[in-house]
């Protein structure tokens, strides 16, 4: 377009890191962003950035972001692969998120054409939605799979030389780039060892997780077990099942077949 600036070059960064990738893909999903209880962005024209060594990021057309909520600031940052970023503070009512929105008005020519798009810092906003489903943590990568598969193979959890959980009715979670996780019914765990915990985490694929601390004899292992009380619809099979950190117990033994 004639009114767009000439994009500058960053040949050196790409020469030094020829394996560095930035994918900029359209999504058909309606994306909404809320701050202080108000929708500040609403678009069906979002782009998803998948960048080496970074979490996925939604870039939204600037014209689909409420301009009355934005105040341009003097803050700047530099990315050797994308260029120089400018920033806005987001204000709704009595709350502000300083420098919470950024854009690359003149991105490097080697980078995707980011002109006209802007991105929010995820954790500085109040809530994010894909269509009418709230999403957590960061956008979901369409190339990332999470498969929840029920299995009757026996699973035993060993801690301090004792079997503290055993099940023949579990859900195995196979997730791209992750080790297999084994979600067990609560009835499969020794009832005297699970203690409440206030810890909460989020997963963009599975939802909001809660935790249990395990107390076994004189040992206390904080947040050794997690579970999803209300997982996403795609992972409904793991609702309220418990999963042990395999890295923090003696062993999680999984039978190779129907036998133990």
GROMACS elastic network, one bead per residue, 0.5 to 0.9 nm:
[ bonds ]
;  ai    aj funct       b0    kb
    1     4     6  0.55985   500
    1     5     6  0.88136   500
    2     5     6  0.80683   500
    4     7     6  0.86024   500
    4   105     6  0.88618   500
    4   106     6  0.84923   500
    4   115     6  0.81198   500
    5   105     6  0.82012   500
    5   106     6  0.65526   500
    6   106     6  0.72901   500
    6   109     6  0.86633   500
    7   105     6  0.89827   500
    7   106     6  0.54222   500
    7   107     6  0.58607   500
    7   108     6  0.55431   500
    7   109     6  0.53096   500
    7   113     6  0.88474   500
    8    83     6  0.81688   500
    8   106     6  0.70583   500
    8   107     6  0.68176   500
    8   109     6  0.58187   500
    8   110     6  0.87597   500
    9    12     6  0.87828   500
    9    83     6  0.85444   500
    9   107     6  0.82979   500
    9   109     6  0.53398   500
    9   110     6  0.66975   500
    9   111     6  0.89359   500
   10    13     6  0.59921   500
   10    14     6  0.69468   500
   10    15     6  0.89188   500
   10    80     6  0.68328   500
   10    81     6  0.67277   500
   10    82     6  0.81122   500
   10    83     6  0.77909   500
   10   108     6  0.59801   500
   10   109     6  0.75363   500
   10   110     6  0.70232   500
   10   111     6  0.88396   500
   11    14     6  0.54443   500
   11    15     6  0.60465   500
   11    16     6  0.86867   500
   11    81     6  0.89239   500
   11   108     6  0.89056   500
   11   110     6  0.76505   500
   12    15     6  0.50048   500
   12    16     6  0.61428   500
   12    17     6  0.85576   500
   12    80     6  0.86217   500
   13    16     6  0.52137   500
   13    17     6  0.61349   500
   13    18     6  0.82784   500
   13    80     6  0.59520   500
   13    81     6  0.63480   500
   14    18     6  0.52873   500
   14    19     6  0.81367   500
   14    20     6  0.70976   500
   14    80     6  0.85220   500
   14    81     6  0.70838   500
   14   110     6  0.80253   500
   15    18     6  0.55243   500
   16    19     6  0.88720   500
   17    20     6  0.54576   500
   18    21     6  0.82065   500
   19    52     6  0.85852   500
   20    51     6  0.78407   500
   20    52     6  0.58465   500
   20    53     6  0.88250   500
   20    81     6  0.86079   500
   21    50     6  0.79454   500
   21    51     6  0.57652   500
   21    52     6  0.54507   500
   22    49     6  0.68294   500
   22    50     6  0.58031   500
   22    52     6  0.65555   500
   22    81     6  0.86400   500
   22   111     6  0.70144   500
   22   112     6  0.72606   500
   23    48     6  0.78614   500
   23    49     6  0.55756   500
   23    50     6  0.50030   500
   23    51     6  0.62413   500
   23    52     6  0.89545   500
   23   111     6  0.89253   500
   23   112     6  0.74510   500
   24    47     6  0.62948   500
   24    48     6  0.56461   500
   24    50     6  0.65371   500
   24    51     6  0.85177   500
   24    59     6  0.89036   500
   24   112     6  0.63640   500
   24   113     6  0.85680   500
   24   114     6  0.87102   500
   25    46     6  0.86976   500
   25    47     6  0.53978   500
   25    48     6  0.51254   500
   25    49     6  0.64635   500
   25    50     6  0.80748   500
   26    29     6  0.89804   500
   26    45     6  0.71886   500
   26    46     6  0.62331   500
   26    48     6  0.61067   500
   26    49     6  0.89160   500
   27    30     6  0.81647   500
   27    44     6  0.78677   500
   27    45     6  0.71329   500
   27    46     6  0.60687   500
   27    47     6  0.59168   500
   27    48     6  0.67138   500
   28    44     6  0.64461   500
   28    45     6  0.72417   500
   28    46     6  0.78020   500
   29    43     6  0.85388   500
   29    44     6  0.61250   500
   29    45     6  0.81295   500
   29    46     6  0.77441   500
   29   130     6  0.60491   500
   29   131     6  0.61627   500
   30    42     6  0.72608   500
   30    43     6  0.56574   500
   30    45     6  0.75459   500
   30    46     6  0.76375   500
   30   129     6  0.79149   500
   30   130     6  0.56624   500
   30   132     6  0.84498   500
   31    41     6  0.77318   500
   31    42     6  0.58420   500
   31    43     6  0.54418   500
   31    44     6  0.63403   500
   31    45     6  0.82838   500
   31    46     6  0.68506   500
   31    58     6  0.86122   500
   31    60     6  0.84164   500
   31   128     6  0.74352   500
   31   129     6  0.57297   500
   31   131     6  0.62614   500
   31   132     6  0.89387   500
   32    39     6  0.67450   500
   32    40     6  0.76173   500
   32    41     6  0.53832   500
   32    43     6  0.65553   500
   32    44     6  0.89091   500
   32   127     6  0.83818   500
   32   128     6  0.58692   500
   32   129     6  0.51270   500
   32   130     6  0.67334   500
   32   131     6  0.76365   500
   32   132     6  0.88160   500
   33    38     6  0.83446   500
   33    39     6  0.56541   500
   33    40     6  0.57991   500
   33    41     6  0.50977   500
   33    42     6  0.66983   500
   33    65     6  0.89901   500
   33   120     6  0.87634   500
   33   125     6  0.71712   500
   33   126     6  0.76182   500
   33   127     6  0.60023   500
   33   129     6  0.65047   500
   34    37     6  0.60514   500
   34    38     6  0.51841   500
   34    40     6  0.55683   500
   34    41     6  0.71560   500
   34   125     6  0.63430   500
   34   126     6  0.54055   500
   34   127     6  0.50691   500
   34   128     6  0.63089   500
   34   129     6  0.83947   500
   35    38     6  0.53230   500
   35    39     6  0.63921   500
   35    40     6  0.65353   500
   35    90     6  0.83152   500
   35    91     6  0.82987   500
   35    92     6  0.69303   500
   35    95     6  0.85468   500
   35    96     6  0.89189   500
   35    97     6  0.88145   500
   35   124     6  0.83013   500
   35   125     6  0.51762   500
   35   127     6  0.68005   500
   36    39     6  0.84641   500
   36    91     6  0.86652   500
   36    92     6  0.62514   500
   36    93     6  0.75185   500
   36    94     6  0.85348   500
   36    95     6  0.67668   500
   36    96     6  0.87405   500
   36   125     6  0.79992   500
   36   126     6  0.62587   500
   36   127     6  0.89941   500
   37    92     6  0.85666   500
   37   126     6  0.72566   500
   37   127     6  0.84708   500
   38    92     6  0.73555   500
   38   126     6  0.88317   500
   39    42     6  0.71164   500
   39    66     6  0.84197   500
   39   127     6  0.89656   500
   40    64     6  0.86451   500
   40    65     6  0.58738   500
   40    66     6  0.52849   500
   40    67     6  0.86013   500
   40    69     6  0.70846   500
   40    90     6  0.86736   500
   40    92     6  0.84791   500
   41    60     6  0.79913   500
   41    62     6  0.88609   500
   41    64     6  0.58520   500
   41    66     6  0.61079   500
   42    60     6  0.85708   500
   42    64     6  0.59458   500
   42    65     6  0.67590   500
   42    66     6  0.86489   500
   43    46     6  0.62399   500
   43    60     6  0.70696   500
   43    61     6  0.75922   500
   43    64     6  0.58192   500
   43    65     6  0.81931   500
   44    60     6  0.89202   500
   45    60     6  0.69459   500
   45    61     6  0.69249   500
   45    64     6  0.86006   500
   46    58     6  0.65639   500
   46    59     6  0.58490   500
   46    61     6  0.66867   500
   46   117     6  0.85814   500
   47    57     6  0.83966   500
   47    58     6  0.57870   500
   47    59     6  0.51215   500
   47    60     6  0.63698   500
   47    61     6  0.84502   500
   47   117     6  0.84350   500
   48    56     6  0.68046   500
   48    57     6  0.58013   500
   48    59     6  0.61614   500
   48    60     6  0.87642   500
   48   139     6  0.80233   500
   48   141     6  0.84742   500
   49    55     6  0.86781   500
   49    56     6  0.56955   500
   49    57     6  0.51498   500
   49    58     6  0.62249   500
   49    59     6  0.70619   500
   50    53     6  0.89860   500
   50    54     6  0.72944   500
   50    55     6  0.71009   500
   50    56     6  0.50303   500
   50    57     6  0.68901   500
   50   141     6  0.78186   500
   51    54     6  0.54412   500
   51    55     6  0.72625   500
   51    56     6  0.70080   500
   51    57     6  0.85334   500
   52    55     6  0.83974   500
   54    57     6  0.84153   500
   55   138     6  0.69477   500
   55   139     6  0.80214   500
   55   141     6  0.87114   500
   56   138     6  0.64610   500
   56   139     6  0.56776   500
   56   140     6  0.71171   500
   56   141     6  0.64747   500
   57   119     6  0.72498   500
   57   120     6  0.84612   500
   57   121     6  0.88261   500
   57   122     6  0.83863   500
   57   138     6  0.69743   500
   57   139     6  0.62345   500
   58   118     6  0.84153   500
   58   119     6  0.61669   500
   58   120     6  0.78645   500
   58   138     6  0.86049   500
   58   139     6  0.67876   500
   59    62     6  0.88826   500
   59   103     6  0.86902   500
   59   114     6  0.82777   500
   59   117     6  0.56903   500
   59   118     6  0.52189   500
   59   120     6  0.78283   500
   60    63     6  0.84225   500
   60    64     6  0.69968   500
   60    65     6  0.75849   500
   60   116     6  0.83626   500
   60   117     6  0.52159   500
   60   118     6  0.53999   500
   60   119     6  0.62342   500
   60   120     6  0.87112   500
   61    64     6  0.53781   500
   61    65     6  0.70657   500
   61   115     6  0.89637   500
   61   116     6  0.58163   500
   61   118     6  0.63574   500
   61   119     6  0.88754   500
   62    65     6  0.53561   500
   62    66     6  0.83320   500
   62    67     6  0.83148   500
   62   103     6  0.87543   500
   62   116     6  0.57853   500
   62   117     6  0.52945   500
   62   118     6  0.58294   500
   62   119     6  0.88861   500
   63    66     6  0.75408   500
   63    67     6  0.77372   500
   63   116     6  0.79220   500
   63   117     6  0.84652   500
   64    67     6  0.85838   500
   65    68     6  0.89001   500
   65    69     6  0.83134   500
   65    70     6  0.85530   500
   65   118     6  0.87833   500
   66    69     6  0.56120   500
   66    70     6  0.71097   500
   67    70     6  0.52800   500
   67    71     6  0.82054   500
   68    71     6  0.80436   500
   68    91     6  0.83843   500
   68    92     6  0.88397   500
   69    89     6  0.80446   500
   69    90     6  0.54080   500
   69    91     6  0.50344   500
   69    92     6  0.60370   500
   70    88     6  0.58296   500
   70    89     6  0.57076   500
   70    91     6  0.64492   500
   70   101     6  0.84977   500
   71    87     6  0.85212   500
   71    88     6  0.51690   500
   71    89     6  0.51683   500
   71    90     6  0.66278   500
   71    91     6  0.77967   500
   71    99     6  0.88857   500
   72    75     6  0.86328   500
   72    86     6  0.80797   500
   72    87     6  0.60863   500
   72    89     6  0.64472   500
   72    99     6  0.83794   500
   73    76     6  0.84761   500
   73    86     6  0.77635   500
   73    87     6  0.58258   500
   73    88     6  0.54437   500
   73    89     6  0.67846   500
   73    98     6  0.87120   500
   73    99     6  0.71321   500
   74    86     6  0.76708   500
   74    87     6  0.73389   500
   74    88     6  0.86040   500
   75    85     6  0.85273   500
   75    86     6  0.64648   500
   75    87     6  0.59454   500
   75    88     6  0.82502   500
   75    99     6  0.72307   500
   76    84     6  0.69478   500
   76    85     6  0.56249   500
   76    86     6  0.51289   500
   76    87     6  0.66390   500
   76   102     6  0.89356   500
   77    83     6  0.84935   500
   77    84     6  0.57890   500
   77    85     6  0.52377   500
   77    86     6  0.70283   500
   77    87     6  0.86717   500
   78    81     6  0.87835   500
   78    82     6  0.78829   500
   78    83     6  0.57220   500
   78    85     6  0.61151   500
   79    82     6  0.52864   500
   79    83     6  0.50644   500
   79    84     6  0.62789   500
   79    85     6  0.77271   500
   80    83     6  0.59744   500
   80    84     6  0.84368   500
   80   108     6  0.87687   500
   81   107     6  0.86371   500
   81   108     6  0.70993   500
   81   110     6  0.77387   500
   81   111     6  0.65756   500
   82    85     6  0.84376   500
   82   104     6  0.74321   500
   82   106     6  0.87746   500
   82   107     6  0.53640   500
   82   108     6  0.54249   500
   82   109     6  0.84457   500
   82   110     6  0.79210   500
   82   111     6  0.55497   500
   82   112     6  0.79726   500
   82   114     6  0.86366   500
   83   104     6  0.67047   500
   83   105     6  0.88256   500
   83   106     6  0.70222   500
   83   108     6  0.54657   500
   83   111     6  0.84513   500
   84   103     6  0.84658   500
   84   104     6  0.60718   500
   84   105     6  0.79070   500
   84   106     6  0.72765   500
   84   107     6  0.70625   500
   84   108     6  0.87259   500
   85   102     6  0.61787   500
   85   103     6  0.53572   500
   85   105     6  0.72373   500
   85   106     6  0.84446   500
   85   107     6  0.84688   500
   86    99     6  0.88644   500
   86   101     6  0.84021   500
   86   102     6  0.55171   500
   86   103     6  0.55291   500
   86   104     6  0.64845   500
   86   105     6  0.76019   500
   87    98     6  0.88494   500
   87    99     6  0.53427   500
   87   100     6  0.71591   500
   87   101     6  0.55435   500
   87   103     6  0.65874   500
   88    97     6  0.89594   500
   88    98     6  0.72452   500
   88   100     6  0.63172   500
   88   101     6  0.51679   500
   88   102     6  0.63961   500
   88   103     6  0.88128   500
   89    96     6  0.68052   500
   89    97     6  0.56723   500
   89   100     6  0.55812   500
   89   101     6  0.65939   500
   90    95     6  0.83418   500
   90    96     6  0.55032   500
   90    97     6  0.51455   500
   90    98     6  0.64732   500
   90    99     6  0.73070   500
   90   100     6  0.63279   500
   90   101     6  0.72408   500
   90   125     6  0.89868   500
   91    94     6  0.74542   500
   91    95     6  0.57534   500
   91    97     6  0.64673   500
   91    98     6  0.83553   500
   92    95     6  0.55879   500
   92    96     6  0.64717   500
   92    97     6  0.89853   500
   93    96     6  0.80601   500
   96   100     6  0.89550   500
   97   100     6  0.55595   500
   97   101     6  0.87834   500
   97   124     6  0.62815   500
   97   125     6  0.76881   500
   98   101     6  0.83734   500
   98   124     6  0.86556   500
   99   102     6  0.72505   500
   99   120     6  0.89601   500
   99   121     6  0.86424   500
  100   119     6  0.83635   500
  100   120     6  0.56110   500
  100   121     6  0.53955   500
  100   122     6  0.84963   500
  100   124     6  0.63651   500
  100   125     6  0.79749   500
  101   118     6  0.66084   500
  101   119     6  0.55384   500
  101   121     6  0.63920   500
  102   117     6  0.88222   500
  102   118     6  0.54897   500
  102   119     6  0.54826   500
  102   120     6  0.65389   500
  102   121     6  0.82115   500
  103   114     6  0.76267   500
  103   115     6  0.77713   500
  103   116     6  0.79177   500
  103   117     6  0.62927   500
  103   119     6  0.64582   500
  104   107     6  0.54162   500
  104   108     6  0.89814   500
  104   113     6  0.89866   500
  104   114     6  0.61279   500
  104   115     6  0.63039   500
  104   116     6  0.82157   500
  104   117     6  0.76545   500
  104   118     6  0.74433   500
  105   114     6  0.71645   500
  105   115     6  0.51395   500
  105   116     6  0.70183   500
  105   117     6  0.82914   500
  106   109     6  0.86816   500
  106   113     6  0.86232   500
  106   114     6  0.79091   500
  106   115     6  0.66320   500
  107   110     6  0.82884   500
  107   111     6  0.65467   500
  107   112     6  0.76542   500
  107   113     6  0.66674   500
  107   114     6  0.63823   500
  107   115     6  0.71082   500
  108   111     6  0.53567   500
  108   112     6  0.79973   500
  108   113     6  0.81977   500
  109   112     6  0.74044   500
  109   113     6  0.75495   500
  110   113     6  0.87624   500
  111   114     6  0.79731   500
  112   115     6  0.89000   500
  113   116     6  0.86892   500
  113   117     6  0.89294   500
  114   117     6  0.55682   500
  114   118     6  0.78796   500
  115   118     6  0.83684   500
  119   122     6  0.86101   500
  120   123     6  0.85986   500
  120   124     6  0.76749   500
  120   125     6  0.75108   500
  121   124     6  0.55544   500
  121   125     6  0.70256   500
  122   125     6  0.58283   500
  122   126     6  0.84883   500
  122   127     6  0.84801   500
  122   128     6  0.81673   500
  122   137     6  0.73418   500
  122   138     6  0.67085   500
  123   126     6  0.74052   500
  123   127     6  0.85697   500
  123   137     6  0.76613   500
  123   138     6  0.87775   500
  125   128     6  0.77443   500
  127   134     6  0.71004   500
  127   135     6  0.77506   500
  127   136     6  0.80163   500
  128   133     6  0.84592   500
  128   134     6  0.57119   500
  128   135     6  0.56843   500
  128   136     6  0.71816   500
  128   138     6  0.89159   500
  128   139     6  0.89677   500
  129   132     6  0.60295   500
  129   133     6  0.53901   500
  129   135     6  0.55564   500
  129   136     6  0.86818   500
  130   133     6  0.54390   500
  130   134     6  0.63951   500
  130   135     6  0.66658   500
  130   139     6  0.88642   500
  131   134     6  0.81880   500
  133   232     6  0.88102   500
  135   138     6  0.74697   500
  135   139     6  0.72785   500
  135   140     6  0.82539   500
  135   203     6  0.85814   500
  135   204     6  0.58795   500
  135   205     6  0.81508   500
  135   207     6  0.74773   500
  135   232     6  0.87865   500
  136   139     6  0.75327   500
  136   140     6  0.88417   500
  136   202     6  0.59430   500
  136   203     6  0.60078   500
  136   205     6  0.79447   500
  136   206     6  0.87842   500
  136   207     6  0.65064   500
  136   208     6  0.76697   500
  137   140     6  0.88861   500
  137   201     6  0.88435   500
  137   202     6  0.59013   500
  137   203     6  0.58738   500
  137   204     6  0.52739   500
  137   207     6  0.88335   500
  138   141     6  0.88967   500
  138   203     6  0.81828   500
  138   204     6  0.59626   500
  139   204     6  0.66694   500
  139   205     6  0.89757   500
  140   143     6  0.86460   500
  140   144     6  0.75681   500
  140   204     6  0.59886   500
  140   205     6  0.66120   500
  141   144     6  0.52730   500
  141   145     6  0.83934   500
  142   145     6  0.76771   500
  143   176     6  0.86340   500
  144   175     6  0.75061   500
  144   176     6  0.56262   500
  144   177     6  0.84182   500
  145   174     6  0.78633   500
  145   175     6  0.56377   500
  145   176     6  0.54396   500
  145   205     6  0.87046   500
  146   173     6  0.67657   500
  146   174     6  0.57515   500
  146   176     6  0.66404   500
  146   205     6  0.72138   500
  146   206     6  0.84609   500
  146   234     6  0.84207   500
  146   235     6  0.79359   500
  147   172     6  0.80539   500
  147   173     6  0.56621   500
  147   174     6  0.51287   500
  147   175     6  0.63303   500
  147   176     6  0.89849   500
  147   234     6  0.86074   500
  147   235     6  0.78337   500
  148   171     6  0.62247   500
  148   172     6  0.57756   500
  148   174     6  0.65245   500
  148   175     6  0.86293   500
  148   234     6  0.85228   500
  148   235     6  0.64481   500
  148   236     6  0.85795   500
  148   237     6  0.66400   500
  148   238     6  0.74868   500
  149   170     6  0.84388   500
  149   171     6  0.53917   500
  149   172     6  0.52300   500
  149   173     6  0.64229   500
  149   174     6  0.79353   500
  149   237     6  0.80567   500
  150   169     6  0.71423   500
  150   170     6  0.58008   500
  150   172     6  0.61166   500
  150   173     6  0.87674   500
  150   237     6  0.80628   500
  151   154     6  0.83221   500
  151   168     6  0.72968   500
  151   169     6  0.59722   500
  151   170     6  0.54706   500
  151   171     6  0.58860   500
  151   172     6  0.67118   500
  152   155     6  0.85966   500
  152   167     6  0.79210   500
  152   170     6  0.64783   500
  152   171     6  0.86554   500
  152   257     6  0.87453   500
  152   258     6  0.71773   500
  153   167     6  0.80190   500
  153   168     6  0.54941   500
  153   169     6  0.73577   500
  153   170     6  0.78611   500
  153   254     6  0.67612   500
  153   255     6  0.56427   500
  153   256     6  0.71628   500
  153   257     6  0.60201   500
  153   258     6  0.56164   500
  153   259     6  0.74015   500
  153   260     6  0.75920   500
  154   166     6  0.70152   500
  154   167     6  0.55470   500
  154   169     6  0.76066   500
  154   170     6  0.82436   500
  154   253     6  0.80130   500
  154   254     6  0.58256   500
  154   255     6  0.53135   500
  154   256     6  0.84700   500
  154   257     6  0.81398   500
  154   258     6  0.73253   500
  154   259     6  0.72118   500
  154   260     6  0.56234   500
  155   165     6  0.79087   500
  155   166     6  0.55305   500
  155   167     6  0.52930   500
  155   168     6  0.64985   500
  155   169     6  0.85859   500
  155   170     6  0.77138   500
  155   182     6  0.78180   500
  155   184     6  0.83267   500
  155   252     6  0.68794   500
  155   253     6  0.56388   500
  155   255     6  0.65915   500
  155   260     6  0.80989   500
  156   163     6  0.65731   500
  156   164     6  0.76617   500
  156   165     6  0.56528   500
  156   167     6  0.66976   500
  156   251     6  0.80490   500
  156   252     6  0.56761   500
  156   253     6  0.51027   500
  156   254     6  0.66205   500
  156   255     6  0.86620   500
  156   260     6  0.89369   500
  157   162     6  0.82753   500
  157   163     6  0.56759   500
  157   164     6  0.57822   500
  157   165     6  0.50952   500
  157   166     6  0.64288   500
  157   189     6  0.88372   500
  157   244     6  0.78861   500
  157   246     6  0.83147   500
  157   249     6  0.75013   500
  157   250     6  0.78235   500
  157   251     6  0.60256   500
  157   253     6  0.64433   500
  157   254     6  0.89847   500
  158   161     6  0.60727   500
  158   162     6  0.53844   500
  158   164     6  0.59674   500
  158   165     6  0.74329   500
  158   249     6  0.63885   500
  158   250     6  0.53801   500
  158   251     6  0.51726   500
  158   252     6  0.62665   500
  158   253     6  0.78683   500
  159   162     6  0.53027   500
  159   163     6  0.64581   500
  159   164     6  0.66373   500
  159   216     6  0.85133   500
  159   248     6  0.86658   500
  159   249     6  0.51802   500
  159   250     6  0.50085   500
  159   251     6  0.70776   500
  160   163     6  0.84613   500
  160   216     6  0.82739   500
  160   219     6  0.89745   500
  160   249     6  0.78297   500
  160   250     6  0.67020   500
  161   250     6  0.72944   500
  163   166     6  0.72276   500
  163   190     6  0.87382   500
  164   188     6  0.84819   500
  164   189     6  0.59679   500
  164   190     6  0.55502   500
  164   193     6  0.82213   500
  165   184     6  0.82461   500
  165   186     6  0.88825   500
  165   187     6  0.86922   500
  165   188     6  0.53303   500
  165   190     6  0.60998   500
  166   184     6  0.80974   500
  166   188     6  0.53234   500
  166   189     6  0.67106   500
  166   190     6  0.88894   500
  167   170     6  0.64003   500
  167   184     6  0.65090   500
  167   185     6  0.74641   500
  167   187     6  0.86434   500
  167   188     6  0.54336   500
  167   189     6  0.83835   500
  168   184     6  0.87265   500
  168   188     6  0.87508   500
  168   258     6  0.89214   500
  169   184     6  0.71781   500
  169   185     6  0.74796   500
  169   188     6  0.89179   500
  170   182     6  0.67023   500
  170   183     6  0.56493   500
  170   185     6  0.67732   500
  170   238     6  0.89197   500
  170   241     6  0.83828   500
  171   181     6  0.84080   500
  171   182     6  0.60396   500
  171   183     6  0.51154   500
  171   184     6  0.67043   500
  171   185     6  0.88810   500
  171   237     6  0.71782   500
  171   238     6  0.66327   500
  171   241     6  0.82863   500
  172   180     6  0.67797   500
  172   181     6  0.58405   500
  172   183     6  0.62309   500
  172   184     6  0.88505   500
  172   238     6  0.89093   500
  173   179     6  0.87018   500
  173   180     6  0.57245   500
  173   181     6  0.51527   500
  173   182     6  0.63986   500
  173   183     6  0.75547   500
  173   238     6  0.86377   500
  174   177     6  0.89648   500
  174   178     6  0.74293   500
  174   179     6  0.73019   500
  174   180     6  0.51616   500
  174   181     6  0.69418   500
  175   178     6  0.53969   500
  175   179     6  0.72212   500
  175   180     6  0.69347   500
  175   181     6  0.84974   500
  176   179     6  0.83942   500
  178   181     6  0.84350   500
  181   243     6  0.70198   500
  181   244     6  0.81490   500
  181   245     6  0.84502   500
  181   246     6  0.80710   500
  182   242     6  0.81741   500
  182   243     6  0.58560   500
  182   244     6  0.75643   500
  182   246     6  0.89662   500
  182   252     6  0.86645   500
  183   227     6  0.81943   500
  183   238     6  0.66301   500
  183   240     6  0.89927   500
  183   241     6  0.54306   500
  183   242     6  0.51643   500
  183   244     6  0.78350   500
  184   187     6  0.81794   500
  184   188     6  0.64798   500
  184   189     6  0.79106   500
  184   238     6  0.85240   500
  184   241     6  0.52655   500
  184   242     6  0.52133   500
  184   243     6  0.63252   500
  184   244     6  0.88401   500
  185   188     6  0.54100   500
  185   189     6  0.74538   500
  185   240     6  0.77660   500
  185   241     6  0.50137   500
  185   242     6  0.63791   500
  186   189     6  0.55189   500
  186   190     6  0.84112   500
  186   191     6  0.80233   500
  186   240     6  0.79100   500
  186   241     6  0.62588   500
  186   242     6  0.63328   500
  187   190     6  0.76038   500
  187   191     6  0.75290   500
  188   191     6  0.85436   500
  189   192     6  0.86394   500
  189   193     6  0.81171   500
  189   194     6  0.83655   500
  189   242     6  0.86890   500
  190   193     6  0.60723   500
  190   194     6  0.78358   500
  191   194     6  0.65188   500
  192   195     6  0.82682   500
  192   215     6  0.81259   500
  192   216     6  0.84374   500
  193   213     6  0.81624   500
  193   214     6  0.53269   500
  193   215     6  0.50164   500
  193   216     6  0.59063   500
  193   217     6  0.88300   500
  194   212     6  0.58884   500
  194   213     6  0.59965   500
  194   215     6  0.65929   500
  194   216     6  0.89132   500
  194   225     6  0.83198   500
  195   211     6  0.88845   500
  195   212     6  0.54176   500
  195   214     6  0.58947   500
  195   215     6  0.69099   500
  196   211     6  0.71336   500
  196   212     6  0.50617   500
  196   213     6  0.62106   500
  196   214     6  0.87687   500
  196   223     6  0.89037   500
  197   200     6  0.85257   500
  197   210     6  0.76349   500
  197   211     6  0.55551   500
  197   212     6  0.51182   500
  197   213     6  0.60191   500
  197   222     6  0.79362   500
  197   223     6  0.68379   500
  198   210     6  0.75437   500
  198   211     6  0.71613   500
  198   212     6  0.83783   500
  199   209     6  0.84019   500
  199   210     6  0.61663   500
  199   211     6  0.58747   500
  199   212     6  0.82962   500
  199   223     6  0.73869   500
  200   208     6  0.70175   500
  200   209     6  0.56088   500
  200   211     6  0.67739   500
  201   207     6  0.85339   500
  201   208     6  0.58870   500
  201   209     6  0.51848   500
  201   210     6  0.68087   500
  201   211     6  0.87151   500
  202   205     6  0.88307   500
  202   206     6  0.78024   500
  202   207     6  0.56302   500
  202   209     6  0.58555   500
  202   210     6  0.89391   500
  203   206     6  0.52984   500
  203   207     6  0.50110   500
  203   208     6  0.63225   500
  203   209     6  0.75523   500
  204   207     6  0.58898   500
  204   208     6  0.85007   500
  204   232     6  0.87386   500
  205   231     6  0.86613   500
  205   232     6  0.70245   500
  205   234     6  0.78551   500
  205   235     6  0.77170   500
  206   209     6  0.81852   500
  206   228     6  0.75986   500
  206   230     6  0.88899   500
  206   231     6  0.53484   500
  206   232     6  0.52721   500
  206   233     6  0.83449   500
  206   234     6  0.75529   500
  206   235     6  0.58341   500
  206   236     6  0.84594   500
  206   238     6  0.88240   500
  207   228     6  0.69777   500
  207   229     6  0.89956   500
  207   230     6  0.72686   500
  207   232     6  0.54009   500
  207   235     6  0.85400   500
  208   227     6  0.86254   500
  208   228     6  0.61132   500
  208   229     6  0.77095   500
  208   230     6  0.72958   500
  208   231     6  0.67246   500
  208   232     6  0.85822   500
  209   226     6  0.63981   500
  209   227     6  0.54965   500
  209   229     6  0.71273   500
  209   230     6  0.84654   500
  209   231     6  0.80704   500
  210   223     6  0.89050   500
  210   225     6  0.85612   500
  210   226     6  0.56023   500
  210   227     6  0.54983   500
  210   228     6  0.62262   500
  210   229     6  0.73828   500
  211   222     6  0.87820   500
  211   223     6  0.54449   500
  211   224     6  0.74265   500
  211   225     6  0.55798   500
  211   227     6  0.62510   500
  211   228     6  0.87462   500
  211   242     6  0.88339   500
  212   222     6  0.72881   500
  212   223     6  0.51242   500
  212   224     6  0.63814   500
  212   225     6  0.50849   500
  212   226     6  0.61590   500
  212   227     6  0.83491   500
  212   242     6  0.89862   500
  213   220     6  0.70863   500
  213   221     6  0.57322   500
  213   224     6  0.55691   500
  213   225     6  0.65610   500
  213   226     6  0.89204   500
  214   219     6  0.80911   500
  214   220     6  0.57713   500
  214   221     6  0.51796   500
  214   222     6  0.64213   500
  214   223     6  0.71994   500
  214   224     6  0.61903   500
  214   225     6  0.74050   500
  215   218     6  0.72780   500
  215   219     6  0.57314   500
  215   221     6  0.64125   500
  215   222     6  0.84309   500
  216   219     6  0.52101   500
  216   220     6  0.64352   500
  216   221     6  0.83439   500
  217   220     6  0.80537   500
  221   224     6  0.58830   500
  221   248     6  0.85880   500
  222   225     6  0.84052   500
  223   226     6  0.69842   500
  223   245     6  0.87331   500
  224   243     6  0.84249   500
  224   244     6  0.59028   500
  224   245     6  0.57131   500
  224   246     6  0.89032   500
  224   248     6  0.72118   500
  224   249     6  0.84218   500
  225   242     6  0.63756   500
  225   243     6  0.54347   500
  225   245     6  0.63554   500
  226   241     6  0.84787   500
  226   242     6  0.57511   500
  226   243     6  0.54686   500
  226   244     6  0.67667   500
  226   245     6  0.81880   500
  227   231     6  0.89144   500
  227   238     6  0.78992   500
  227   239     6  0.74456   500
  227   240     6  0.56301   500
  227   241     6  0.57953   500
  227   243     6  0.63262   500
  228   231     6  0.53023   500
  228   232     6  0.89281   500
  228   238     6  0.69521   500
  228   239     6  0.55427   500
  228   240     6  0.53812   500
  228   241     6  0.71367   500
  228   242     6  0.79612   500
  229   238     6  0.85946   500
  229   239     6  0.54811   500
  229   241     6  0.81236   500
  230   233     6  0.86719   500
  230   236     6  0.76198   500
  230   238     6  0.88276   500
  230   239     6  0.58688   500
  230   240     6  0.73645   500
  231   234     6  0.79521   500
  231   235     6  0.59167   500
  231   236     6  0.56527   500
  231   237     6  0.84064   500
  231   238     6  0.71604   500
  231   239     6  0.58641   500
  231   240     6  0.84401   500
  232   235     6  0.53531   500
  232   236     6  0.60685   500
  232   239     6  0.89389   500
  233   236     6  0.50384   500
  233   237     6  0.86089   500
  234   237     6  0.81619   500
  235   238     6  0.60756   500
  235   239     6  0.76611   500
  236   239     6  0.55460   500
  237   240     6  0.89586   500
  237   241     6  0.85028   500
  238   241     6  0.53534   500
  238   242     6  0.81228   500
  239   242     6  0.87345   500
  243   246     6  0.85715   500
  244   247     6  0.85740   500
  244   248     6  0.80942   500
  244   249     6  0.78171   500
  244   252     6  0.84526   500
  245   248     6  0.54705   500
  245   249     6  0.68072   500
  246   249     6  0.56011   500
  246   250     6  0.78139   500
  246   251     6  0.65033   500
  246   252     6  0.60580   500
  247   250     6  0.79579   500
  247   251     6  0.79911   500
  248   251     6  0.83506   500
  249   252     6  0.74564   500
  254   257     6  0.87287   500
  254   260     6  0.78804   500
  255   258     6  0.71330   500
  255   259     6  0.64742   500
  255   260     6  0.51989   500
  256   259     6  0.74993   500
  256   260     6  0.78714   500
  257   260     6  0.75342   500
